[in-house]
Amino acid sequence: MNVTALCTTLAEQGFALIPQLFDEADLAPLASEIAALPLNAAVSQRAGSRYGIRNLLGLSPRLRRLVAEPRARALIEALVGKEARIVRSIFYDKTPQANWQVGWHQDTTIAVQTRVDLPGFHGWSVKAGVVHVQPPAEVLEQVLTMRIHLDAADETNGALAVIPGSHRHGFLSENAVEDQLRMQSQVLCAMPAGGVLLMRPLLLHASARALNQAHRRVVHLEWAVSELPGGLRWSTN
């Protein structure tokens, strides 16, 4: 794995693919633990199937062990910094009962411990007991998202599509999004199980509904190293 090449790709394209960082022996116990999590405010379920879990890191000891393994930790430290920590963790699964489509968008919020009103931070909300806010673009530019694929993802089950380079333009208006879609070709991020998609939050991305009955389970982790201003603190979940 060429970390220098990954850094260059992330800077220029806003995303990078690692086809195989983990194997079945790593992921099968994690998937089983997630499936057995008791229902609470952070766990979304339909027809007995869990399709969304917020604050996953605080609920999953196996996930904490997985991201602390040398291969994962060395990668994140090289890309984010030695003090990198997870500041948001979410589980997604497209199922027949929860088969959603997500239009083109940027990830524009962060999770924090408590609300502190500061210039440039707005759109406050609470999701599963965790405070969220939209920060200035420069904060999001320092965040790295890691999407660990527990299942293969392709055009049949809602793999993520991205617009390369769209992260370099800050927050995009609706008209600017349309311009990006018109000028740039989208890329489908097909991944095998055990693969990892790295991306910047401001990269335009979308996801279609699944066309089959298979799972598309993804662990979404956001990493950061820099401190927030004015007493605002990152969430630890």
N, C-alpha and C positions, 0 to 999 in steps of 0.2 A: 504494500500500500504506500503510494507516494504522497506524503503529506503536503509537500510543496505544490504538487500538481492539484491536490484537493483545494488548497488555499486559493490558488489562482482561479480555478473553476468557480469556486464560491464567489469570489470577488467579481468575476466577469459575468457569470451566468446566473448567480443567485441560488444555485442548487448543485448537488453532486450525488452520484449514485455509488454505493458500495454493495455489489451484488451478494457478498457473503461475509458478514461479520460474525454471525452467530450460527449455530447448528441446532438440529432438533433436540439434542440432549440439553441444550441451554433453554430452549423455548417451550418445550412440552410441559415441564413442571410449572413454568410461569403461566401458561395458558390454563392449566388445571386450577391453579390457585385463584386466578381471576374469575373463572367460572364458578368457584365455590364461595366467593365473597358474599357475606350477608347483605341483604338489602338495607340501604340507608339513604340519606339525602344526596349522597354523591353518586349513587348507582341508578342508572336508568334502565328499565326493563319493560319488555312487551312480550306477552305470551310465553313467559318463563325464560326468555332469552335476553341476556344483558347486552345492550348495544352501545352504551356509553357510561364511562366512569370517570369522574373528576377526582383530583387529589389522589391519584393512583399510588404515587410513591409512598404516601403515608399509610396505605392499606396493604401494600404488597412487600413483604420481606424479600421475596425472591427477586423482585425488580431491583431493590436496593443492592442486593448482592451482584446481580448481573451487571449493573452499570459501574460497580466498583472493581470488576475484573480488569486485569492489566491491559488487555487489548482494547477495551472500551475506554478506560480511563486515560490511557496514553493518547488515544485518538483525540478525545475531547480536550485534553490539556494542550495538545499541539495546535488545535484549531481555535480554542477559546481562551485558554490560559490556565496556569496551574491552580488557581483558586476557583475554577469554574464549578458551579453548582446548579442543580436543577431548580428552576423557579416556577415551573408549571408542568403537570403531568396528567395526561388524559388517555383513556382507552376508547377506541372506536371499533365497532363491528357492524358491517352491513349485513343484515339478515332479511329473510322474506318479510318479517314483521316490521322491520325498521330499515327500509331500503330508500334512503334519501338521495336527493340530488343537491349539489352545492354549486351555485353559479360562480363566476369569476370574482375573486375578492382578494384582499390582503388581510393578514392577521394584524390587527391594529391595537389590541389591548394587551396588558400585562396583569399578572396576579400579584397582589400586595397584601401585607399583613393587616394594615388599618388605613383608613382614609386620612390623608393629609392634603388639604387644599393648597395647591401650588400653581403658579403661572405655567401654562402649557399643558397641564394635566386636566382632563375633562372626561365627560361621559361615564361617570361613576356608576357601578352596578355591583350586585352581589350574586354569585353563582355557586350553588352548593355550599353556602356559608363562607365563601372566599371573595374578598373585595377585588374588583377589577376596575381598570382605568385605562384610557387612551393617553399614552405619554407623547412627548415630542418624538419626531421621527428618529432623531439621533440616538435615543434610547433603544428603539427597536433595531436599529442598525448594528447594535452590539450583541444582539441575541442570536443564538444558533438553535434551530429546531432539528431534532433527531427523530425520525419516524422509523421505528423498528417494526418490520413486517413479520407477524406471526404466521401469516399465510401468503402464498403467492398472490400477486396483484397484477391484473392486466386489463385489457379493454372489456373483458366479460364481467368483471366484478368491481368496477368503480375505482380503478387505479387513478392516482392523482395526475392531472395534467397541469403543466406550468407554461408560463411565457418567459423564456430566457431573457435575462437582463432587465426585467421590469422592476426589480428591487432598487435600481439605481436612481429612481425618480421621486423618492419620498412618497408621501400620501398622494394617491391618484384620485382625481375627480371622476365622475361617471364618464365625462367626455374623454378624459385622458385614458381611462380603461378601454373605451371603444377605439381610441387611436392605437393603443398597444396591440389590441386584438387584430386590427386591420393591418398593421405594419409588420407584426412579428408572427412567426409560425409557432403554434403550440407544440409541446413535447409531452408525450405520454410516458410517465415514469413507471413502466412495467418492472416489477421486482419479484424475485423468488423469495420463498420463505427464508428467513434469516438475513435478508438483505436490509440495508439501511439507506434511507433517503435523508440527506442533509439539505437544509434550505434556510434562507433568510425569511423572516416573517413578512416583509414587505413585497416578496415575490408574488406576482399574480398567480393564483392557482384555482382549480375547480375540480369537481368530481361528479361523474355521471352515476346514475342508478346502476346497480348490478343487474346483469342479464341472466344470471344463473342462480342456483340455490346455495352456492358455496359461501363459506365465511370469507370476510376480508377484514381480519383483525389487525389493528395497528396500535402500537404504543407510541404516543406522541409526547416527546420530552422537549422542554425549552431550557437551554443552558445560558447562563450569564456569569460574568465575573465582576463587572463594574458595580459600584454602589449607586443607589438612587439618591437624588438630592433632597435637602430639606427635611430629613428625618423619615422620609418614606422608605419602607423596607420591603424587599421582595418576599413573596410567599415562600414557604419552605415545603410545600406539598407538590 
